[in-house]
Amino acid sequence: MGRLIGAVLVVLWLPGPLFAQEADVPGSQDHAGISRFPGSYIIGYDFREYDELTLALGPLMGRAPSKLRTVEGKVTRILYVAPAGRSSLEVAHSYWAALKQAGFGGLFGCDRDDCGYTDSFIDWLLPPERRLKNRGQLSEYAIAASFSRDLRYLVAKLDHAQGTVYVSLCVAIFGKEFILDQIFDRAVALLEIVDTTAMEGGMIEVDAAAMARGLAETGRVALYGIHFDFDTDVIRPESERTLTEIAKLMSQQPDLKLNVVGHTDNVGAPDYNRGLSERRASAVVRQLVSQYGIDNQRLAPVGMGALAPAVSNETEDGRAKNRRVELVKR
């Protein structure tokens, strides 16, 4: 695997009885796109609909890493305990192999002291304002830098049809028996995932009146308020407002017939992007028919992939504008 890539080792300071059995904490779950190391269980979970995360893309130089990047979007943080007897290297290798197979590319990686002094590196990565303040609180983590060894740090990135996913992984051995004696001498992994699609969701949202004007003036209107789970055609709940406005438009104009056209940027294989855009357009039609009672004869799904960009794909802003659903008057 070469040099691994990054995050932070942290440990929740939670009451002992919670960890009497190796069971996930209530309300936690794996991320939809990245599964756990086999046999691991979750001791900490936090999800934010919109937040930021600063990634270390270089080793510690003084009090801070030599290179930084701050990203925004949906943030998922999961703290796992691996099975007894598994090394931090094995856990980190397993994640890196799975990420590469999924198309992720490495941005930075370091092992042990190559990251910088372990305690200082972890202290920088999770400053005091992000640490756990009340015992038993699951929404944030407390650092246990002084009790860790065998640090492995990984940061990877995947560009996809709807945005970019960043993954930050830190694995280390919890090396001192303390409050959480059930995880003594076991690998602990903090997995942090940021999906930037959430940041782009508010770029352009239009109501039924604006859709009607666009269709009357140009015969088409671009929508940026319909969102999908990563690399799937599963429509996310925050799309409800835009879908409601489409249904309102069609109710106001009972003779209106539309092509629902999915578009992507040019990242990825053309055939794959075309197929994904068509599946997503079909999902929009299905939801409008099943949830909003629109006659399916009035809607036709079309997948264009990257064949009809709105602007150049040379920049991230341009690619964001090209990832869209369009309504085209028939």
For each residue, the residues with C-beta under 8 A, 3 or more apart:
1: 4 92 93 96 97 109
2: 109
3: 108 109 110 111 114
4: 1 92 96 109 110 111 152 153 154 169
5: 96 106 107 108 109 110 153 154 155 156 169
6: 55 56 57 108 109 110 115 153 154 155 168 169 170
7: 125 153 154 155 168 169 170 190 191 192
8: 122 125 126 143 168 170 190 192
9: 122 143 144 145 148 151 170 171 172 188 190
10: 44 79 122 126 131 141 142 143 144 190
11: 43 79 141 142 143 144 147 174 180 183 188
12: 43 44 79 132 138 141 142 180
13: 132 135 142 179 180
14: 18 19 43 135 136 138 179 180
15: 18 135 136
16: 19 20 179 180 181 182
17: 20
18: 14 15 25 43
19: 14 16 22 43 180 182 183
20: 16 17 182
21:
22: 19 41 81 182
23: 41
24: 28 29 41 42 45
25: 18 28 42 43 44 45 138
26:
27: 45 138
28: 24 25 42 44 45 78 138
29: 24 42 45
30: 34 35 36 42 78
31: 34 76 78 191 193
32: 229 230 232
33: 102 165 193 230 231
34: 30 31 95 98 99 102 167 191 193
35: 30 98
36: 30 40 42 78 80
37: 40 80 82 86 91 94 95 189
38: 83
39: 82 83 86
40: 36 37 80 81 82 83 189
41: 22 23 24 80 81
42: 24 25 28 29 30 36 45 78 79 80
43: 11 12 14 18 19 25 79 80 81 180 183
44: 10 12 25 28 77 78 79 138 141
45: 24 25 27 28 29 42 77 78 79 138
46: 75 76 77 138 139 140 141
47: 74 75 76 77
48: 51 74 75 76
49: 74 198
50: 72 73 74 75 198 199
51: 48 72 73 75
52: 70 71 72 75
53: 70 71 72 75 166 168 192 194
54: 68 69 70
55: 6 68 69 70 71 107 108 155 166 168
56: 6 60 65 67 68 108 121 124 125 153 155
57: 6 65 67 68 69 107 108 155
58: 61 65 66 67 68 108
59: 65 66 110 114 115 116
60: 56 63 64 65 66 115 116 117 120 121 124
61: 58 64 65 66 116
62:
63: 60 120 124
64: 60 61 68 124
65: 56 57 58 59 60 61 68 116 121 124
66: 58 59 60 61
67: 56 57 58 108
68: 54 55 56 57 58 64 65
69: 54 55 57 107
70: 52 53 54 55
71: 52 53 55 164 166 194 196
72: 50 51 52 53 194 196 198 199
73: 50 51 163 194 195 196 197 198 199
74: 47 48 49 50 194 195 197 198
75: 46 47 48 50 51 52 53 192 193 194
76: 31 46 47 48 191 192 193
77: 44 45 46 47 141 190 191 192
78: 28 30 31 36 42 44 45 190 191 192
79: 10 11 12 42 43 44 45 141 188 189 190 191
80: 36 37 40 41 42 43 188 189 190 191
81: 22 40 41 43 182 183 186 187 188
82: 37 39 40 86 91 171 186 187 188 189
83: 38 39 40 86 186
84: 185 186
85:
86: 37 39 82 83 90 91 186 187
87: 90 91 150 173 187
88: 91 92 150 151 152 171 172 173 187
89: 92 93 111 150 152
90: 86 87 93 94 187
91: 37 82 86 87 88 94 95 152 171 187 189
92: 1 4 88 89 95 96 152 154 169 171 189
93: 1 89 90 96 97
94: 37 90 91 97 98
95: 34 37 91 92 98 99 154 169 171 189 191
96: 1 4 5 92 93 99 100 106 154 156
97: 1 93 94 100 101
98: 34 35 94 95 101 102
99: 34 95 96 102 104 156 158 167
100: 96 97 103 104
101: 97 98
102: 33 34 98 99 158
103: 100 158
104: 99 100 156 157 158 165 167
105: 156 157 158
106: 5 96 109 154 155 156
107: 5 55 57 69 155 156 157 166
108: 3 5 6 55 56 57 58 67 153 154 155
109: 1 2 3 4 5 6 106 153 154 155
110: 3 4 5 6 59 114 115 116 153
111: 3 4 89 114 115 151 152 153
112: 115 118 150 151 152
113: 116 117 118
114: 3 59 110 111
115: 6 59 60 110 111 112 118 121 151 153
116: 59 60 61 65 110 113 120 121
117: 60 113 120 121
118: 112 113 115 121 122 145 148 149 151 172
119: 122 123 145 146
120: 60 63 116 117 123 124
121: 56 60 65 115 116 117 118 124 125 151 153
122: 8 9 10 118 119 125 126 143 145 148 151 170
123: 119 120 126 127 143 145
124: 56 60 63 64 65 120 121 127
125: 7 8 56 121 122 170
126: 8 10 122 123 130 131 141 143
127: 123 124 130 131
128: 131
129:
130: 126 127 140 141
131: 10 126 127 128 140 141 142 143
132: 12 13 135 137 140 141 142
133: 137 140
134: 137
135: 13 14 15 132
136: 14 15
137: 132 133 134 140
138: 12 14 25 27 28 44 45 46
139: 46
140: 46 130 131 132 133 137
141: 10 11 12 44 46 77 79 126 130 131 132 190
142: 10 11 12 13 131 132
143: 8 9 10 11 122 123 126 131
144: 9 10 11 147 148 174 178
145: 9 118 119 122 123 148
146: 119 176
147: 11 144 174 175 176 178
148: 9 118 122 144 145 151 172 173 174 175 188
149: 118 172 173 175
150: 87 88 89 112 171 172 173 187
151: 9 88 111 112 115 118 121 122 148 170 171 172
152: 4 88 89 91 92 111 112 169 170 171 172
153: 4 5 6 7 56 108 109 110 111 115 121 169 170
154: 4 5 6 7 92 95 96 106 108 109 167 168 169 170
155: 5 6 7 55 56 57 106 107 108 109 166 167 168 169
156: 5 96 99 104 105 106 107 166 167 169
157: 104 105 107 164 165 166 167
158: 99 102 103 104 105 164 165 167
159: 163 164 265 267 268 319
160: 163 164 165 230 231 267 268
161: 231 264 265 267 268 273 276 277 323
162: 197 200 227 228 230 264 323
163: 73 159 160 195 196 197 199 200 320 323
164: 71 157 158 159 160 195 196 316
165: 33 104 157 158 160 193 194 195 196 230
166: 53 55 71 107 155 156 157 193 194 196
167: 34 99 104 154 155 156 157 158 191 192 193
168: 6 7 8 53 55 154 155 190 191 192 193 194
169: 4 5 6 7 92 95 152 153 154 155 156 189 190 191 192
170: 6 7 8 9 122 125 151 152 153 154 189 190
171: 9 82 88 91 92 95 150 151 152 187 188 189 190
172: 9 88 118 148 149 150 151 152 187 188
173: 87 88 148 149 150 185 186 187 188
174: 11 144 147 148 180 183 184 185 186 187 188
175: 147 148 149 185
176: 146 147 184
177: 181 184
178: 144 147 181
179: 13 14 16
180: 11 12 13 14 16 19 43 174 183 184
181: 16 177 178 184
182: 16 19 20 22 81
183: 11 19 43 81 174 180 186 188
184: 174 176 177 180 181
185: 84 173 174 175
186: 81 82 83 84 86 173 174 183
187: 81 82 86 87 88 90 91 150 171 172 173 174
188: 9 11 79 80 81 82 148 171 172 173 174 183
189: 37 40 79 80 82 91 92 95 169 170 171
190: 7 8 9 10 77 78 79 80 141 168 169 170 171
191: 7 31 34 76 77 78 79 80 95 167 168 169
192: 7 8 53 75 76 77 78 167 168 169
193: 31 33 34 75 76 165 166 167 168
194: 53 71 72 73 74 75 165 166 168
195: 73 74 163 164 165 198 230
196: 71 72 73 163 164 165 166 199 200
197: 73 74 162 163 200 201 227 230
198: 49 50 72 73 74 195 201 227
199: 50 72 73 163 196
200: 162 163 196 197 203 224 320 323
201: 197 198 205 224 225 227 238
202: 205
203: 200 224 320 321
204: 222 223 224 225
205: 201 202 223 224 225 241 242
206: 210 211 214 221 223 225 242 245
207: 210 211 245 248
208: 211 212 245 246 248 249 252
209: 212 213
210: 206 207 213 214 221
211: 206 207 208 214 215 221 223 245 246 249 327
212: 208 209 215 216 249 252 253
213: 209 210 216 217
214: 206 210 211 217 218 220 221
215: 211 212 218 219 220 221 256 327 329
216: 212 213
217: 213 214
218: 214 215 221
219: 215 328 329
220: 214 215 326 327 328 329
221: 206 210 211 214 215 218 326 327
222: 204 310 324 325 326
223: 204 205 206 211 226 242 246 324 325 326 327
224: 200 201 203 204 205 324
225: 201 204 205 206 238 239 241 242
226: 223 235 239 242 243 284 325
227: 162 197 198 201 235 236 238 239
228: 162 232 233 234 235 236 280 283
229: 32 232 234 236
230: 32 33 160 162 165 195 197
231: 33 160 161 276
232: 32 228 229
233: 228 276 279 280 282 283
234: 228 229 283
235: 226 227 228 239 243 283 284 287
236: 227 228 229 239
237: 240
238: 201 225 227 241
239: 225 226 227 235 236 242 243
240: 237 243 244
241: 205 225 238 244 245
242: 205 206 223 225 226 239 245 246
243: 226 235 239 240 246 247 284 287 288 291 292
244: 240 241 247 248 292
245: 206 207 208 211 241 242 248 249
246: 208 211 223 242 243 249 250 288 292 327
247: 243 244 250 251 288 292 293 294
248: 207 208 244 245 251 252
249: 208 211 212 245 246 252 253 256
250: 246 247 253 254 256 258 288 294 298
251: 247 248 254
252: 208 212 248 249
253: 212 249 250 256
254: 250 251
255:
256: 215 249 250 253 298 329
257: 297 298 299 300 329 330
258: 250 298 299 300 327 328 329 330
259: 299 300 301 302 327 328 329 330
260: 281 284 285 288 299 300 301 302 325 326 327
261: 277 281 301 302 303 304 308 325 326 327 328
262: 276 277 278 279 280 281 284 301 302 303 304 305 325
263: 277 304 305 306 308 309 310 322 323 324 325 326
264: 161 162 267 268 273 276 277 305 306 322 323
265: 159 161 306 309 313 318 319 320 322 323
266: 273 306 309 313 319 322
267: 159 160 161 264 273 313 319
268: 159 160 161 264 272 273
269: 272 273
270: 273 274 305 306 307
271: 274 275 305
272: 268 269 275 276
273: 161 264 266 267 268 269 270 276 277 305 306
274: 270 271 277 278 303 304 305 307
275: 271 272 278 279 303 305
276: 161 231 233 262 264 272 273 279 280 303 305
277: 161 261 262 263 264 273 274 280 281 303 304 305
278: 262 274 275 281 282 301 302 303
279: 233 262 275 276 282 283 303
280: 228 233 262 276 277 283 284 303 325
281: 260 261 262 277 278 284 285 301 302 303 325
282: 233 278 279 285 286 301
283: 228 233 234 235 279 280 286 287
284: 226 235 243 260 262 280 281 287 288 301 325
285: 260 281 282 288 289 296 299 300 301
286: 282 283 289 290
287: 235 243 283 284 290 291 292
288: 243 246 247 250 260 284 285 291 292 294 299
289: 285 286 292 293 294 295 296 299
290: 286 287
291: 243 287 288
292: 243 244 246 247 287 288 289
293: 247 289
294: 247 250 288 289 298 299
295: 289 298 299
296: 285 289 299
297: 257
298: 250 256 257 258 294 295
299: 257 258 259 260 285 288 289 294 295 296
300: 257 258 259 260 285 330
301: 259 260 261 262 278 281 282 284 285
302: 259 260 261 262 278 281 328
303: 261 262 274 275 276 277 278 279 280 281
304: 261 262 263 274 277 307 308
305: 262 263 264 270 271 273 274 275 276 277
306: 263 264 265 266 270 273 309 313 322
307: 270 274 304
308: 261 263 304
309: 263 265 266 306 312 313 318 322
310: 222 263 321 322 324
311: 318 321 322
312: 309 315 318
313: 265 266 267 306 309 318 319 322
314: 318
315: 312 318 319
316: 164 319 320
317: 320 321
318: 265 309 311 312 313 314 315 321 322
319: 159 265 266 267 313 315 316 322 323
320: 163 200 203 265 316 317 323
321: 203 310 311 317 318 324
322: 263 264 265 266 306 309 310 311 313 318 319
323: 161 162 163 200 263 264 265 319 320
324: 222 223 224 263 310 321
325: 222 223 226 260 261 262 263 280 281 284
326: 220 221 222 223 260 261 263
327: 211 215 220 221 223 246 258 259 260 261
328: 219 220 258 259 261 302
329: 215 219 220 256 257 258 259
330: 257 258 259 300
